[in-house]
Amino acid sequence: MSRVRVLVGTRKGAFILTSDGRRQSWEVSAPQFGGWQFYHLKASPVDPDRIYASQSSDWFGQTMQRSSDGGKTWETVGNKFIYDGIAGTHQWYDGTAHPWEFKRVWHLEPSLTDPETVYAGVEDAALFKSADGGATWTELSGLRGHSTGSQWAPGAGGMCLHTILIDPSNHDRLYVAISAAGAFRSDDGGVTWKPITKGLYSKFLPVPDAEIGHCVHRIAMHPSRPQTLFMQKHWDVMRTDDSGESWHEVSGNLPTDFGFAIDVHAHEPETVYVVPIKSDAEHYPLDGRLQVFRSRSGGHEWEPLTKGLPQKDCYVNVLREAMDVDSLDACGVYFGTTGGQVYCSADGGESWQAIVRDLPPVVSVEVQTI
């Protein structure tokens, strides 16, 4: 029987949750690197015991960790993220020029074929790549050097590159999303990039349908349909069926279309999950009821999934990296909250159980089916 390993990054350490394929009984590891922020942990799809982790501290800065035994032991790897050439400036919150400054790694995306190769999305927004297991990092500077780069500005959470997707049918095709610059695509392995924002509309922008400036919270892809992407934007849930050339809104009957997390069922490419949050000022569920919404039609028509989730007095948030699915049959769906709970549904969202309730605020959730 397959096993499931859930990698959880929190504000005060990393945790590893494990279960067999029934997903009813879970073991929760002791905190790893207790007291450190873990923005993201992710394992190689070709070597499940190779895990990369982004560790940071407001006092001690950024550190990169790597495990080769499934998280039992860790080693510190390269931590030099140096912008290529003259870093230059981007726009600050008030529209003035601000120097590009590395702060932390938000997202790690291991190669689909080589456990030694991994991409890192960082703040201030840039994309780095390591081909030696994280020992050294090189910026793919065509992204930050895009003609619009000097106009990018941070969102409320900083100017972070938080989403990296690799097209499984064409590994030279990469997608990234940046808050609050927008979404970009490369068709040549990260050398050159183009904004993919046609159809996005953000009323807070001076030009609501501008090419850049949209606050994209997360993008999700099903591997069998890499040309179809689903996006949770600052407001609006969006969909593209032509690799980002054009987007259309699929918020449909959602009670609110503000949120952070979005993901796709492992076996049903038209089944999508989101967790609506009340508003951009009030980052908690509507009416104190924690609800996951599922669309089985690729958007537009959404149904609430609440069995096992708190339906009163719940005021947690679910952050952009904090949702994932396993590949078992039936598909498991997982998400973590800022209240320290990690929930699992072993039946595609019909019912939920809390794997653990009292962790530090959860930042990221990644699931491995082993």
C-alpha positions in Angstrom: 0.0 0.0 0.0 1.3 3.5 -0.8 2.2 5.9 1.9 1.7 9.6 2.2 4.2 12.1 3.5 3.1 15.7 4.1 5.8 18.4 4.4 4.6 21.3 6.4 6.3 24.6 6.7 5.4 26.9 9.5 6.4 30.2 11.1 8.3 28.2 13.8 9.8 25.1 12.2 9.1 22.3 9.8 7.0 19.2 10.4 6.6 15.9 8.6 3.3 14.1 8.8 3.1 10.4 7.6 0.3 7.9 7.1 -0.5 4.8 5.2 -2.8 4.9 2.2 -5.9 4.9 4.4 -4.9 8.3 5.7 -6.8 7.8 8.9 -4.0 7.6 11.4 -1.0 10.0 11.3 2.4 10.4 12.9 3.6 13.9 13.4 7.3 14.5 13.7 8.9 16.7 16.3 9.6 20.2 15.0 12.6 20.4 12.7 14.7 23.6 13.0 12.3 24.8 15.7 11.9 28.6 15.8 12.8 29.1 12.1 10.4 30.1 9.5 9.9 27.6 6.7 8.3 29.2 3.7 8.5 26.0 1.6 9.7 22.4 1.5 9.4 20.3 -1.6 10.7 16.9 -2.7 12.0 15.8 -6.0 9.4 13.8 -8.0 12.2 11.4 -9.2 13.8 10.9 -5.8 11.2 11.2 -3.1 13.8 11.3 -0.3 15.5 14.3 -1.8 13.8 17.3 -0.1 14.7 21.0 -0.5 13.7 23.5 2.2 13.8 27.2 2.5 14.6 28.3 6.1 14.7 31.9 7.2 14.7 34.2 10.2 14.1 37.9 10.6 17.4 38.0 12.5 19.7 35.5 10.8 18.4 35.7 7.2 18.0 33.0 4.7 19.4 29.4 4.8 18.8 26.6 2.4 18.5 23.0 3.6 18.6 19.7 1.8 17.7 16.2 2.9 18.6 13.0 1.1 16.8 10.6 3.5 13.2 11.9 3.5 13.7 14.5 6.2 15.5 12.3 8.8 18.7 14.4 8.5 19.5 17.7 6.8 22.5 19.5 5.5 23.0 23.1 4.8 23.6 23.9 1.1 24.4 27.0 -0.9 22.8 30.2 0.2 24.2 32.8 -2.3 21.4 34.3 -4.3 23.2 37.1 -6.2 21.3 39.0 -8.8 22.9 38.9 -12.2 24.7 42.0 -13.3 23.7 45.4 -12.0 20.6 44.8 -9.9 18.9 48.1 -10.7 15.6 49.2 -9.3 11.9 48.4 -9.2 9.0 50.5 -8.0 8.3 50.8 -4.3 4.8 51.1 -2.7 4.8 54.9 -3.3 5.9 54.6 -6.9 9.5 55.6 -6.3 12.5 53.6 -7.5 13.7 51.0 -5.0 16.9 48.9 -5.2 16.4 45.2 -5.9 17.2 43.4 -2.6 17.2 39.7 -1.9 15.2 38.8 1.2 14.2 35.1 1.1 13.2 32.1 -0.9 9.4 31.7 -1.2 9.1 28.7 -3.4 11.2 25.7 -4.5 10.4 23.6 -7.6 12.5 20.5 -8.2 13.1 19.4 -11.8 10.7 16.7 -13.1 13.7 14.6 -14.2 16.8 15.4 -12.2 17.0 15.4 -8.4 20.0 17.7 -8.5 18.2 20.5 -10.4 15.8 22.8 -8.6 14.3 26.2 -9.2 13.9 28.9 -6.5 11.5 31.8 -6.5 12.6 34.6 -4.3 11.8 38.0 -2.9 12.5 40.6 -4.4 11.1 38.7 -7.4 13.6 36.7 -9.3 14.0 33.1 -10.5 17.2 31.1 -9.6 18.3 27.7 -10.7 20.7 25.1 -9.1 22.0 22.1 -11.1 24.1 20.8 -8.3 21.7 19.9 -5.6 21.5 23.4 -4.2 25.2 24.0 -3.8 25.2 27.0 -6.1 22.5 29.2 -7.5 22.4 31.1 -10.8 19.7 33.7 -11.6 17.7 33.2 -14.8 17.9 36.9 -15.3 15.8 37.2 -18.4 12.7 37.3 -16.1 13.8 40.2 -13.9 15.4 41.8 -16.9 12.1 41.9 -18.8 11.4 45.3 -20.2 8.7 45.8 -17.5 10.9 44.7 -14.6 11.6 48.3 -13.4 7.8 48.9 -13.1 7.1 45.9 -10.9 5.9 46.8 -7.4 5.4 44.7 -4.2 2.1 43.6 -2.9 1.1 43.6 0.8 3.3 40.5 1.4 6.3 41.8 -0.5 7.4 41.3 -4.1 7.6 37.5 -4.1 7.9 35.0 -6.8 5.7 32.3 -5.3 4.6 30.0 -8.1 6.8 28.0 -10.5 5.2 25.5 -12.8 7.0 23.2 -15.2 5.1 21.9 -18.2 5.4 18.1 -18.0 5.1 17.8 -21.8 7.7 20.4 -22.6 10.2 21.1 -19.8 11.4 24.3 -21.5 8.0 25.8 -20.8 7.9 27.5 -17.4 5.3 29.6 -15.7 5.9 31.9 -12.8 3.6 34.2 -10.8 4.7 37.3 -8.8 2.9 39.4 -6.3 2.2 42.0 -7.5 3.7 42.0 -11.0 1.5 39.3 -12.5 2.2 36.0 -14.4 4.9 35.2 -16.9 5.8 32.3 -19.3 9.0 31.2 -20.8 9.2 28.8 -23.7 13.0 28.4 -23.8 13.9 27.1 -20.4 13.8 30.5 -18.6 16.0 32.5 -21.0 13.2 34.9 -22.2 9.8 35.6 -20.7 6.5 37.2 -21.7 3.7 38.5 -19.5 0.6 36.3 -19.7 -2.1 38.5 -18.3 -4.6 39.2 -21.1 -8.0 38.9 -19.6 -7.0 39.8 -16.1 -8.8 42.8 -14.6 -7.7 44.5 -11.3 -9.8 47.5 -10.4 -7.2 48.8 -8.0 -4.8 49.4 -10.9 -4.7 52.8 -12.7 -5.3 50.8 -15.9 -7.3 47.8 -14.7 -6.4 45.6 -17.6 -2.7 46.6 -17.7 -0.1 44.1 -18.8 1.6 44.0 -15.4 0.7 44.9 -11.8 -1.9 42.2 -11.2 -1.7 40.6 -7.8 -1.7 36.9 -8.6 -1.9 34.7 -5.5 -1.5 31.3 -7.0 -1.6 29.3 -10.2 -2.4 25.5 -10.4 -2.0 23.0 -13.3 -3.1 19.4 -13.9 -0.2 17.5 -15.5 -2.4 15.9 -18.2 -3.5 19.3 -19.4 -0.6 21.7 -19.1 -2.2 24.2 -21.4 -5.0 24.8 -18.9 -4.1 26.8 -15.8 -6.3 27.9 -12.9 -5.5 31.1 -11.0 -6.5 32.5 -7.7 -6.1 36.3 -8.1 -6.3 39.0 -5.4 -10.0 39.0 -6.4 -11.3 36.6 -9.1 -10.7 32.9 -9.9 -9.4 32.7 -13.5 -8.8 30.1 -16.1 -6.8 29.8 -19.3 -6.9 27.0 -21.9 -4.2 28.4 -24.1 -1.2 28.4 -21.8 -1.9 31.9 -20.6 -2.5 33.7 -23.9 -5.9 34.6 -22.6 -7.8 34.3 -19.3 -11.4 34.3 -18.3 -13.1 34.5 -15.0 -14.7 31.3 -13.5 -15.6 32.6 -10.0 -19.3 31.7 -10.8 -21.3 31.3 -7.6 -18.5 31.5 -5.1 -19.6 33.5 -2.0 -16.4 35.6 -2.4 -13.7 35.2 -4.9 -10.9 36.5 -2.8 -8.5 33.8 -1.5 -5.0 32.5 -1.7 -4.9 28.8 -2.3 -6.0 26.8 -5.4 -5.4 23.3 -6.6 -6.6 20.7 -9.0 -7.8 17.1 -8.3 -5.1 14.5 -9.1 -7.2 12.5 -11.5 -9.9 14.9 -12.7 -8.4 17.9 -14.5 -11.8 19.8 -14.4 -12.1 19.5 -10.6 -10.7 22.5 -8.8 -10.5 23.5 -5.1 -10.3 27.0 -3.5 -10.8 28.3 0.0 -12.7 31.6 -0.2 -11.6 34.3 2.3 -13.9 37.2 3.3 -11.9 40.1 1.8 -8.5 41.6 1.2 -8.8 43.4 4.5 -10.4 40.5 6.5 -8.3 37.4 5.9 -10.6 34.8 7.4 -13.6 32.7 6.2 -17.0 34.3 5.7 -19.3 34.1 8.8 -16.6 32.2 10.8 -17.3 29.0 8.7 -14.3 27.3 7.2 -15.4 26.1 3.7 -13.5 24.5 0.8 -15.3 25.0 -2.5 -15.0 22.5 -5.3 -15.9 22.9 -8.9 -16.2 19.7 -11.0 -16.8 21.7 -14.2 -13.6 23.6 -14.3 -15.0 26.6 -12.6 -18.3 28.7 -12.7 -20.3 26.1 -10.6 -18.9 25.7 -7.1 -20.1 23.6 -4.1 -19.2 24.0 -0.5 -17.4 21.2 1.3 -17.8 21.5 5.0 -18.1 18.0 6.6 -15.6 17.9 9.4 -14.5 21.6 9.2 -15.4 24.1 11.9 -18.7 25.9 11.0 -18.6 28.6 13.6 -16.1 30.9 15.3 -13.3 30.1 12.8 -11.2 33.0 11.8 -8.0 31.4 10.3 -6.5 32.0 6.9 -5.2 29.5 4.3 -2.1 30.9 2.6 -1.1 30.5 -1.0 1.3 27.5 -0.6 -0.8 25.7 2.0 -2.9 23.4 -0.2 -1.9 20.2 -2.1 -3.3 16.9 -3.3 -2.0 13.3 -3.2 -2.3 10.9 -6.1 -4.0 8.0 -4.4 -7.4 6.8 -5.5 -9.5 8.4 -4.0 -7.6 11.6 -4.3 -6.6 13.2 -1.0 -6.8 16.9 -0.5 -4.8 18.8 2.2 -4.6 22.3 3.5 -3.0 24.1 6.5 -4.2 27.1 8.3 -2.7 30.1 10.1 -4.3 28.6 13.2 -2.0 25.6 13.1 -4.4 23.0 11.8 -3.6 20.7 8.9 -6.8 19.1 7.4 -7.0 16.1 5.2 -9.8 14.8 3.1 -9.3 11.2 1.9 -12.3 11.3 -0.3 -11.8 14.2 -2.7 -13.2 16.7 -0.2 -16.4 15.0 0.8 -15.3 14.9 4.5 -12.3 16.3 6.4 -10.3 15.4 9.5 -7.6 17.5 11.3 -4.3 15.6 11.0 -2.9 18.0 13.6 -4.5 21.0 15.3 -1.9 23.0 17.2 1.1 23.7 15.0 2.6 27.2 14.6 0.9 29.1 11.7 1.1 27.0 8.6 2.8 28.6 5.6 3.1 25.7 3.2 1.8 22.1 2.6 3.3 19.7 0.1 2.2 16.1 -0.2 4.1 13.1 -1.4 2.6 9.8 -2.4 5.3 7.3 -1.9 
